[in-house]
Amino acid sequence: MKKYFILLSAAVLLLCSCSCAKKEAEITIITQNVRQSGDSSDPDVLYRSEGLIALIEKYQPDVMGVQEYTPGWHLMMEPFYEESSYEIAMQYRSSASQEATGIIYNADRLELLYEEYFWLSDTPHEESKSWDDEFARIVTRCDFKDKKTGVNFTHLNTHYGLTFKSQENAGAQIYRYIKENLMGKAVFLTGDINCDVGSGGYINTTAEDLLVDSFLLADSFGETTGTFNGFTGEAGSAVIDYVFLTPEKILPSYYSVLTDQPDGVIISDHFAVMAKCTVKK
């Protein structure tokens, strides 16, 4: 009888340890500005979309934020979504300027629980320009549940404007949105914020360390070059693409700028950024 209770206790401890092990999820996240194309028949997008697909197939991200995703891009990517486990959540920023900050995700791994779209402006719930910037700027929000572990997280993906005012206000709006709606939760923010470390937009985005640049917390690194390449395929000095995260819930283990050029194809005038992270339940 004593032996039976010892074995039973050991089994309970094993089950508990397995349960505890499932309280974290290993998530690979990528951000990529794909550079818009205004024409769905643009042959350039055909080749560049093949490069993007090759990038996804190589690194197998669980979730990926894309910016400047136009109808031309979507037309080229649709067969990939139909044939793979990846899906996309997206809405164009305006009827006059059809660019999306879409979120591509592995539907075999992640369950989409909630999606929302809002604008970087003083009227975030309606299509509107981003302060003094020329264009409307939209944010895509997706809440996911990891099917393997039950861990939930939120992914925000966006593209800031080109003016200092729009960047600073956008950063402040993202900070407020998280503080008012997502405090204490695991949150990723990906995007092309069009400004470097130390700029007003970056400082406002990372106010009070509510969000932190994954580069600053990663344990190991791949490439750490600039992210804007100007279609040269060579890294510049500007880092304007980021994976931010809430540090109390997400710990990055690896960070890299992806300089891949599959079959010689330069995917975009931006390089992608990838972070491998542990998301706590």
C-alpha positions, 0 to 999 in steps of 0.5 A: 500500500505504501508503495502504491501511494509513493507511485501515485504521488510520483504520477501526480507530480509528473502531471503537475510538472507537465501542466507547468511546462505548458504555461509558456509558449515559444513563438517566432514572430517576424515583421516585414515591410513588403513595399507597396505596388500600385498595380496588381499586374506588376511583374515585380510583385510576382517575383518579390512575393515568391521571395516572401513565401520562401522567407516564410517557408524557411523561418516558419514564423508563427505570426508575421506583421506585413506593411504596405500590403496592397491588392497586388500583393494579396493577389500574388499571395492568395495561392500560398494561403490556399495551399498552406496553413497560413492565413491573413487578417487585414483591412486596407487603410483607406479606399483611396490608398489600399495598403494593409498592415496585415497579420499573417499567422499559422492557423494550425498553431494559432487560433484567432480569437479577436480582430480589430482595426483602428487608425492612428489619428484623433479619430481612431474609430473612423478612416482618417489621416494620421495628423499631418501625414499625407496618408491614413495609418491603420493598426491591425490587432489580433488576439491569438490562443496557442493551440499547443499550450493554451497561452494567449497573446495579442499582436498589434501591427502598424506603419507610422507616418513620415512626419515627426508629429505623426510619429510622436502622436502614433507612439503616444496613442499605441502606449495609451491603447495598451495601457487602457486595454491590454495592461498585464497581457502579453503584447507584441507590436510590430511595424515600420515606425519610420524612425530610429532609436532615440526619436520622439516616435520611438521614445513615446512607443516605449514610454515607461518600458510598457513596450520594449524593443526585443533587440534590447532583451534578446540573449543571442543574435543573428544579423544586427544591421540596419533594416532599410536597404533601399532595394540595394540588398545591402544594409544601411544604418537606419533601423526603422522596423521593430518587434516590440513586446511587453517584457513582463510577459514576453522574453525574447531569446533570439533577434535577427535582421533577415537579409535573405535574398531567395534566388537573388530576389530582393523582397523589399526596400526593407529587411525583415526582423525576426524574434524568437520569444517565450510567451508566459501564460 
